[in-house]
Amino acid sequence: MSSKSCALCGKPITETGALHDLTGNYYCAACQKSRSKSASQVLIRIEWGVEKRQVLIPGQKVDVGSAVENDVIFPFEWVRPHHLRVQFDAGVATAKTLNPAAHAVINNQIISMAGAMLPMNGQIAIPAPSGPSINMTFTFEQPNLGAVLVDEEIKPDPPASADVAGVSPLDEARSIFTATPVSRPAIRPPKKSLPRQMLVLFGIGIMLGVIVAALGWNEIVRSRHASSVSKDYAQVVSDISQAQSLITQGHYVEAKSLVDQATGLIANRPEFHDETLILQSLAAKPEIKLGGLGYIQMEGQWLPPETAIAWKAARQRDDPTIQSLYTQARNFSDTNRNLEKAQEYCNQALALINAEPVHPHPMQQKISTLRDDVHERLVAITMTAKGYVFYDHRWVTPTQRFELQQQAKGLVLYKGKWLTKSAAFAAQQTDKGLVLYQGKWMTPAEEKTAQGFVQFEGNWITPSQRKMIVQQRAEIAKQQQQKQEQAKVAKAKQVELTKKQQKAIEARYPDAYRKSQQFVKDILVNPTSAQFQPYESPKVVVAFSNGWYLVKAVVDSKNKLGVVLRATYICKLRPTDATHWEEAPDGTALIDTD
């Protein structure tokens, strides 16, 4: 197994245990953890059928969808508003869907909302319902990370100012270091110790040398940074100017590409504040926001290409017919003849307009106005023929017009007469049975009350008369109450007597049942085989009415053939003394036999 060296610390590592970045450099686990940073920019190669495009997006995260706030926008119905997110973190690229209904695959493996690993330069496909899929290849470009100078001699740490650097030391084209390893000598001769003062002076000299070197390095860094800023500024200004020119010429896709490119250049340039505002303003323009995605502007509206094409075809097909229908309707309307035909032509033209995929049509308002005018004239002809007149913005009968005119004068109709409101109110109050007393309308009862009378049993009398009548009736009521109390006592005694009699009657219910069995046996074929239910059985019912006990029960007995049959019987009987019972004249009868 071959070995590799860590690009940072130089420690030997094996390929199986090594972690490498997108440029092929290997790192041990400790250095990989310390160097973990987000991607500075993402290069996306997009292919859709024969269409191809490259987009450079700053940052470590890319959102894909049909909504305008995404980094990459696909204005298709089968792309969800927030469809997919691709993210690069700690050297690992992942992808996940942002909607349960969103579909995307990596190498024929479906991506879920939980996420999936994206291989180096991995390709993601968004399947379409029909036709080719959208294929996107992501390349994450990292900023260069730190380097290590390999040397066997131990050197003092440089001062803090020496840590400032504008170019990564790992960029070998511009690094001031070289990573060439130095071989260790076999044996070194012993050195003579120098005097203490010489060592101190030597140390001071080394420190001064380091400081001078750091200052020189800082100047180089500042110079390179200024050159880079100047170069980027010139490129951004050029991109803005070209984008504005392309917008004027109607080349929106190319203009958006330049705006995106300039935006990527100033992503980490806080000194480009004004240019950032200009680019944000350009990116917010519909020409970039929509036209840059392929939308087409038609009559002040930005439409998806398929919608714009469909509308343009509909306009080319329908506009001549719509104009012809409008011209014919206008001619009929101007000559005031065949208004029904003019209205029909207007309706046909509006039907064609309503069937188009985009609204409103430039002629829609004009045709609608003509149709409404023709309709009103047709209504006027029809209503006039029916005897109606136009008054106060509506069609009414002459009688209704007269009523409206009277109402306009402030009059009201009451019982077939037009009266002033006050006269009509007085007549209305009188018809209600009210009277005018001391300037107020009131009922006759209220009038009597105002005059000092009181109502008693439908008559109006003085308070003294009512007092006398009340006293007389109170005496009569007292006498009646005494009689009622006496009757109540007598009734209570009668109820108690009745309860006792009822209790005595119910006490003989079992005797009545037992006696009924004797009377039933007298009518049975085989009385000795008779079997009866116990008294507590639900099939045994005993009642009392008009001095007679009524028993309804069942009996099991053998017939002439010796077969046991069940029969329901009714027996009417009463006691003649404490021990004897007699049967009613109508006797005992069997009413049902099984």
C-alpha positions in Angstrom: 0.0 0.0 0.0 1.6 3.3 -1.1 1.7 6.3 1.3 1.0 9.9 1.0 2.1 13.0 3.0 -0.3 15.5 4.5 -0.2 18.7 2.5 -0.2 20.7 5.7 1.8 19.0 8.4 3.8 16.6 6.2 2.9 13.5 8.3 2.9 10.3 6.3 -0.6 8.9 5.7 -2.0 6.0 3.8 -4.4 6.4 0.9 -7.1 4.5 2.6 -7.0 6.8 5.7 -6.4 10.0 3.8 -8.9 12.8 3.1 -8.4 14.7 0.0 -10.0 17.9 -1.4 -11.2 18.6 -5.0 -7.7 19.5 -6.2 -6.2 16.1 -5.2 -4.3 17.3 -2.0 -4.3 14.8 0.9 -4.8 15.7 4.5 -4.6 13.8 7.8 -7.7 13.8 10.0 -6.4 16.6 12.3 -5.5 19.0 9.5 -8.7 18.2 7.6 -10.7 19.2 10.7 -8.7 22.5 11.2 -9.0 23.4 7.5 -12.7 22.8 7.2 -14.2 25.9 5.5 -17.2 26.6 3.2 -16.9 26.7 -0.5 -16.3 30.1 -1.9 -18.1 29.6 -5.2 -20.0 26.9 -7.2 -19.7 26.3 -10.9 -22.9 24.7 -12.3 -23.1 23.3 -15.8 -26.7 23.0 -16.9 -27.9 20.8 -19.8 -31.5 20.5 -21.0 -31.8 18.8 -24.4 -29.7 20.9 -26.8 -29.6 23.8 -24.4 -26.4 24.3 -22.4 -25.3 26.9 -19.9 -22.8 27.6 -17.1 -23.6 29.6 -14.0 -21.1 30.7 -11.3 -22.8 31.2 -7.9 -20.9 32.5 -4.8 -21.2 30.8 -1.5 -21.5 27.2 -0.2 -25.2 26.6 -0.8 -27.4 26.5 -4.0 -31.2 26.5 -3.9 -33.0 25.3 -7.1 -36.7 25.8 -7.9 -39.3 27.8 -9.9 -39.7 30.6 -7.3 -37.8 33.8 -8.1 -35.9 33.8 -4.7 -33.9 30.7 -5.7 -30.3 30.8 -6.9 -31.2 28.8 -10.0 -34.7 29.2 -11.4 -36.5 26.8 -13.8 -39.9 28.3 -14.7 -41.6 25.0 -15.3 -44.8 23.6 -13.8 -43.1 20.3 -12.9 -40.4 22.1 -10.9 -41.5 22.9 -7.3 -41.2 26.5 -6.0 -38.4 25.3 -3.6 -37.3 22.0 -5.3 -33.6 21.2 -4.4 -30.7 22.3 -2.2 -27.1 21.5 -2.8 -24.6 22.3 0.0 -20.8 22.0 0.4 -19.5 21.7 4.0 -16.3 20.4 5.4 -15.2 19.0 2.1 -18.4 17.0 1.6 -21.2 17.9 -0.9 -24.8 16.9 -0.1 -28.1 17.3 -1.9 -31.6 17.1 -0.6 -35.1 17.9 -1.9 -37.1 20.7 -0.2 -40.6 19.4 -1.1 -42.1 15.9 -0.6 -43.4 16.1 -4.2 -40.0 17.2 -5.7 -38.1 14.6 -7.8 -34.4 14.5 -8.3 -31.8 11.7 -8.8 -28.0 11.2 -8.4 -26.8 8.4 -10.7 -30.2 6.8 -10.8 -30.6 7.1 -7.0 -33.6 9.1 -5.9 -32.8 12.0 -3.6 -35.0 12.4 -0.5 -35.6 15.2 1.9 -33.1 13.5 4.3 -30.4 14.1 1.8 -27.7 12.2 -0.2 -24.0 12.4 -0.8 -22.9 14.1 -4.1 -19.7 12.7 -5.6 -16.9 15.0 -6.9 -18.2 16.8 -10.0 -21.5 14.9 -9.4 -24.4 15.3 -11.7 -28.0 15.8 -10.5 -31.0 15.2 -12.8 -34.5 16.7 -12.4 -36.8 14.4 -14.5 -39.5 16.0 -16.7 -43.0 14.6 -17.3 -42.1 14.4 -20.9 -39.0 15.2 -22.9 -35.4 15.5 -21.6 -34.4 15.9 -18.0 -32.6 18.9 -16.6 -29.0 17.8 -15.8 -26.8 19.9 -13.5 -23.1 19.2 -12.7 -21.8 21.0 -9.6 -18.1 21.9 -9.1 -17.2 23.4 -5.8 -14.2 25.7 -5.9 -12.5 26.2 -2.5 -10.3 29.0 -1.4 -6.6 27.9 -1.1 -5.8 26.9 2.4 -2.6 27.4 4.5 0.9 25.7 4.0 3.6 24.4 6.2 7.4 25.1 5.6 9.2 21.8 6.3 12.6 22.4 8.0 14.6 20.5 10.6 15.9 23.6 12.4 13.7 25.0 15.1 13.0 28.7 14.4 11.4 31.3 16.7 7.7 32.1 16.0 7.2 35.2 13.8 5.5 38.2 15.3 1.7 38.6 14.9 2.1 41.1 12.0 3.6 38.3 9.9 0.3 36.4 9.9 -1.3 38.9 7.5 -1.4 37.3 4.0 -3.4 38.1 0.9 -2.4 35.0 -1.1 -2.5 31.5 0.3 0.9 30.0 0.7 -0.4 26.7 -0.9 -0.8 28.6 -4.2 2.6 27.5 -5.5 2.5 29.9 -8.4 2.5 32.9 -6.0 3.8 31.4 -2.7 6.9 32.8 -1.1 7.6 29.4 0.4 8.7 26.1 -1.2 7.7 22.8 0.2 10.8 20.9 -0.8 11.8 18.6 2.0 15.3 18.9 3.5 17.2 15.7 4.1 18.5 15.2 7.6 22.4 15.1 7.9 23.8 11.9 9.5 26.1 13.5 12.1 26.8 17.2 12.9 30.0 18.3 14.5 29.6 19.9 17.9 29.5 23.7 18.0 31.3 25.9 20.4 29.1 27.8 22.7 29.0 31.5 22.1 29.2 34.1 24.8 25.8 35.0 26.4 25.9 38.6 24.9 26.6 37.3 21.4 23.5 35.0 21.7 21.4 38.0 22.8 22.6 40.1 19.9 22.1 37.3 17.6 18.5 36.8 18.8 17.8 40.5 18.4 19.2 40.4 14.9 16.9 37.5 14.0 13.9 39.3 15.4 14.7 42.5 13.5 15.1 40.5 10.3 11.8 38.8 10.9 10.1 42.2 11.4 11.6 43.7 8.3 10.6 40.6 6.3 7.0 40.8 7.7 6.8 44.5 6.8 8.0 43.7 3.3 5.5 40.8 3.0 2.7 43.0 4.1 3.6 45.6 1.4 3.5 42.8 -1.2 0.2 41.6 0.1 -1.3 45.2 0.0 0.0 45.7 -3.5 -1.4 42.4 -4.7 -4.8 43.2 -3.0 -4.9 46.6 -4.6 -4.2 45.1 -8.0 -6.8 42.5 -7.5 -9.4 45.1 -6.4 -8.6 47.3 -9.3 -8.9 44.4 -11.8 -12.2 43.3 -10.2 -13.5 46.8 -10.2 -12.8 47.3 -13.9 -14.4 44.0 -14.7 -17.6 44.8 -12.6 -18.0 48.2 -14.2 -17.6 46.7 -17.6 -20.2 44.0 -16.8 -22.6 46.5 -15.5 -22.2 48.7 -18.6 -22.6 45.8 -21.0 -25.6 44.4 -19.0 -27.4 47.8 -19.2 -26.7 48.0 -22.9 -27.9 44.4 -23.5 -31.1 45.2 -21.5 -31.7 48.1 -23.9 -31.2 45.8 -26.9 -33.5 43.2 -25.4 -30.8 40.5 -24.8 -32.0 39.7 -21.3 -30.4 36.2 -20.9 -26.9 37.6 -21.8 -27.5 40.6 -19.5 -28.4 38.3 -16.6 -25.2 36.3 -17.2 -23.1 39.4 -16.8 -25.1 40.5 -13.7 -24.5 37.1 -12.1 -20.8 37.2 -13.1 -20.4 40.7 -11.6 -22.3 39.7 -8.5 -19.9 36.8 -8.0 -16.9 39.1 -8.2 -18.2 41.5 -5.5 -19.5 38.8 -3.2 -16.6 39.4 -0.7 -15.8 43.0 -1.7 -17.3 45.3 0.9 -15.5 48.3 -0.8 -17.8 47.8 -3.8 -20.8 49.2 -2.0 -22.2 51.4 -4.8 -21.7 48.7 -7.4 -23.5 46.2 -5.1 -26.5 48.5 -5.0 -26.4 48.9 -8.8 -26.3 45.2 -9.3 -29.1 44.6 -6.8 -31.2 47.1 -8.7 -30.4 45.4 -12.0 -31.1 42.0 -10.6 -34.5 43.2 -9.3 -35.5 44.4 -12.8 -38.1 42.2 -14.5 -35.8 42.2 -17.6 -33.2 40.3 -15.5 -35.4 38.6 -12.9 -37.8 37.2 -15.6 -36.4 38.0 -19.0 -33.1 36.5 -18.0 -34.9 33.2 -17.4 -36.3 33.2 -20.9 -39.6 35.0 -20.1 -41.0 37.1 -23.0 -42.6 40.5 -22.6 -45.8 41.0 -24.5 -47.9 44.1 -24.1 -46.5 44.9 -20.7 -46.7 41.4 -19.4 -43.8 38.9 -18.7 -44.9 35.5 -19.8 -43.3 32.0 -19.9 -42.1 31.2 -23.4 -44.8 28.6 -24.0 -47.5 31.0 -22.8 -46.2 33.8 -24.9 -46.0 31.6 -28.0 -49.6 30.4 -27.5 -50.9 33.9 -27.0 -49.0 35.3 -30.0 -50.5 32.5 -32.1 -54.0 33.2 -30.8 -53.6 36.9 -31.4 -52.4 36.3 -35.0 -55.3 33.9 -35.6 -58.1 35.8 -33.8 -57.3 39.5 -34.1 -58.4 39.8 -37.8 -61.8 38.2 -36.9 -62.2 40.3 -33.8 -61.5 43.5 -35.7 -63.9 42.5 -38.4 -66.7 41.7 -35.9 -66.1 44.9 -34.1 -66.2 46.9 -37.4 -69.5 45.3 -38.4 -71.0 45.9 -35.0 -69.9 49.5 -35.1 -71.5 50.0 -38.5 -74.9 48.6 -37.3 -74.7 50.7 -34.1 -73.9 53.9 -35.9 -76.7 53.5 -38.4 -79.1 52.5 -35.6 -80.3 49.5 -37.5 -80.3 45.8 -36.7 -79.0 46.4 -33.1 -79.6 42.7 -32.3 -76.9 41.8 -34.9 -74.5 44.4 -33.5 -74.9 42.8 -30.0 -74.4 39.3 -31.5 -71.1 40.4 -33.2 -69.9 42.0 -29.9 -70.6 38.7 -28.0 -68.8 36.7 -30.7 -65.7 38.9 -30.5 -65.7 38.8 -26.7 -66.0 35.0 -26.8 -62.8 34.8 -28.9 -61.1 37.2 -26.5 -62.1 35.1 -23.4 -60.8 31.9 -25.0 -57.3 33.3 -25.3 -54.7 32.2 -22.7 -53.8 35.7 -21.5 -56.0 38.7 -20.6 -56.8 41.5 -21.0 -57.0 41.9 -24.8 -56.3 45.4 -26.1 -59.8 45.6 -27.7 -61.7 44.0 -24.8 -62.8 47.3 -23.1 -63.7 48.9 -26.4 -65.9 46.0 -27.5 -67.5 45.7 -24.0 -68.4 49.4 -24.0 -70.0 49.1 -27.5 -72.0 46.0 -26.4 -73.3 47.7 -23.3 -74.4 50.7 -25.3 -76.2 48.5 -27.9 -77.8 46.5 -25.1 -79.1 49.7 -23.4 -80.6 50.9 -26.6 -82.3 47.6 -27.2 -83.7 47.6 -23.7 -85.0 51.2 -24.3 -86.8 50.1 -27.5 -88.3 47.1 -25.8 -89.4 48.9 -22.6 -90.8 51.8 -24.5 -92.9 49.4 -26.6 -94.2 47.9 -23.4 -95.3 51.4 -22.1 -92.5 51.9 -19.7 -90.8 55.3 -19.1 -87.2 56.0 -18.1 -87.1 57.9 -14.8 -84.3 58.2 -12.2 -82.0 55.8 -14.1 -84.5 53.0 -14.3 -87.5 51.8 -16.3 -90.9 52.2 -14.6 -94.6 52.4 -15.4 -96.2 55.8 -15.7 -97.9 55.2 -12.4 -94.6 54.3 -10.7 -93.1 57.5 -12.2 -96.0 59.6 -10.7 -95.4 57.9 -7.3 -91.7 58.7 -7.5 -92.4 62.3 -8.4 -94.8 62.6 -5.4 -92.2 61.1 -3.1 -89.6 63.6 -4.5 -92.0 66.3 -3.2 -91.9 64.9 0.3 -95.5 63.4 0.1 -96.5 59.9 1.3 -99.3 57.7 0.1 -101.8 56.8 2.8 -105.0 54.9 2.0 -105.0 56.1 -1.6 -104.2 59.7 -0.8 -101.0 61.7 -1.1 -100.5 63.6 2.2 -97.8 65.4 3.9 -95.8 63.4 6.3 -97.4 65.1 9.4 -101.0 64.7 8.1 -100.3 61.1 7.1 -98.8 60.4 10.6 -101.9 61.9 12.3 -104.3 59.8 10.2 -102.2 56.7 10.9 -102.3 57.3 14.6 -106.0 57.8 14.6 -106.5 54.6 12.6 -104.4 52.8 15.3 -107.0 54.0 17.9 -104.8 56.6 19.4 -106.0 59.9 20.7 -104.3 63.3 21.1 -104.2 64.4 24.7 -102.2 67.4 25.9 -100.1 67.3 22.7 -99.2 63.6 22.9 -100.6 60.6 21.0 -101.6 57.9 23.3 -104.1 55.0 23.7 -107.5 55.6 25.3 -106.2 53.7 28.3 -103.2 56.0 28.6 -105.6 58.9 28.4 -107.8 57.5 31.2 -104.7 56.9 33.3 -103.6 60.5 32.7 -107.0 61.7 33.9 -106.7 59.8 37.2 -108.8 56.7 36.5 -107.7 53.1 37.1 -108.8 50.0 35.1 -110.6 47.3 37.0 -112.1 44.3 35.3 -112.4 46.1 31.9 -114.0 49.2 33.4 -112.4 52.6 34.3 -113.3 53.6 37.9 -112.0 55.8 40.6 -109.4 54.3 43.0 -111.9 54.5 45.9 -114.5 52.4 44.0 -111.8 49.8 43.3 -110.8 49.7 47.0 -114.4 48.9 48.1 -114.9 46.2 45.6 -111.6 44.5 46.5 -112.5 44.5 50.2 -115.9 42.8 49.5 -114.2 40.1 47.4 -111.6 39.5 50.0 -114.3 38.6 52.5 -116.0 36.2 50.0 -112.6 34.6 49.2 -111.9 34.0 52.9 -115.2 32.1 53.3 -114.5 30.1 50.2 -111.0 29.2 51.4 -112.5 27.8 54.7 -114.9 25.6 52.7 -112.0 24.4 50.5 -110.0 23.4 53.6 -112.9 21.4 55.0 -113.4 19.7 51.7 -109.6 18.9 51.5 -109.7 17.2 54.9 -112.7 15.1 53.9 -111.0 14.1 50.6 -107.9 13.1 52.5 -110.0 10.8 54.7 -111.6 9.3 51.7 -108.2 8.7 50.0 -106.9 6.9 53.1 -110.0 4.7 53.2 -109.6 3.9 49.5 -106.0 2.9 50.0 -106.9 0.6 52.8 -109.6 -1.0 50.7 -107.2 -1.4 47.8 -104.6 -3.0 50.0 -107.2 -5.5 51.3 -108.2 -6.3 47.7 -104.6 -6.8 46.6 -104.0 -9.0 49.6 -106.5 -11.5 48.2 -104.9 -11.7 44.7 -103.1 -15.0 45.6 -106.4 -16.5 46.9 -108.1 -15.4 43.7 -105.4 -17.1 41.6 -105.6 -20.4 43.6 -109.4 -20.4 43.4 -109.4 -19.7 39.7 -107.4 -23.0 39.3 -110.3 -25.0 40.7 -112.8 -23.3 38.3 -110.4 -24.0 35.3 -110.1 -27.7 36.2 -113.9 -28.0 35.9 -113.7 -27.2 32.2 -110.5 -29.3 31.4 -110.7 -32.8 29.7 -108.1 -34.2 32.1 -108.3 -32.0 35.3 -105.9 -34.3 37.2 -103.1 -33.6 34.8 -103.4 -29.8 35.2 -100.2 -27.9 36.0 -100.1 -24.2 36.9 -97.4 -21.5 37.0 -96.4 -20.1 40.4 -98.1 -16.8 41.4 -94.8 -14.9 40.9 -94.6 -15.9 37.2 -95.0 -13.1 34.6 -97.6 -15.3 32.9 -99.9 -14.8 35.9 -101.9 -11.5 35.9 -104.6 -10.7 38.6 -106.7 -7.5 38.5 -109.8 -6.2 40.3 -112.7 -4.3 38.7 -116.3 -3.5 39.9 -116.1 -6.0 42.8 -114.8 -8.9 40.6 -111.3 -10.4 40.5 -110.0 -11.1 37.0 -107.3 -13.8 36.6 -105.4 -14.4 33.4 -102.9 -17.2 33.5 -101.7 -20.4 31.7 -102.4 -24.1 32.4 -100.6 -27.2 31.1 -102.9 -30.3 30.8 -103.3 -33.5 28.7 -105.9 -33.7 26.0 -107.9 -36.8 25.1 -104.9 -38.3 23.3 -102.7 -37.8 26.4 -100.7 -34.9 24.8 -99.8 -32.1 27.2 -101.0 -28.8 25.8 -100.6 -25.2 27.2 -103.7 -23.0 27.3 -104.3 -19.4 28.4 -107.5 -18.9 30.4 -109.4 -16.0 32.0 -111.5 -16.4 35.1 -113.9 -13.9 36.6 -114.7 -14.5 40.3 -115.4 -12.9 43.7 -115.4 -13.9 47.3 -118.8 -14.5 49.0 -117.3 -14.7 52.5 -113.9 -15.2 54.1 -113.4 -18.7 52.6 -115.8 -19.1 49.7 -115.7 -17.8 46.2 -118.2 -17.7 43.4 -117.7 -17.7 39.6 -119.1 -14.9 37.4 -122.2 -15.8 35.3 -120.1 -15.7 32.1 -117.8 -18.4 33.8 -114.2 -19.3 33.0 -113.0 -19.6 29.5 -109.9 -20.9 27.6 -108.8 -18.1 25.2 -105.7 -19.6 23.7 -104.3 -23.1 23.3 -100.9 -24.2 22.0 
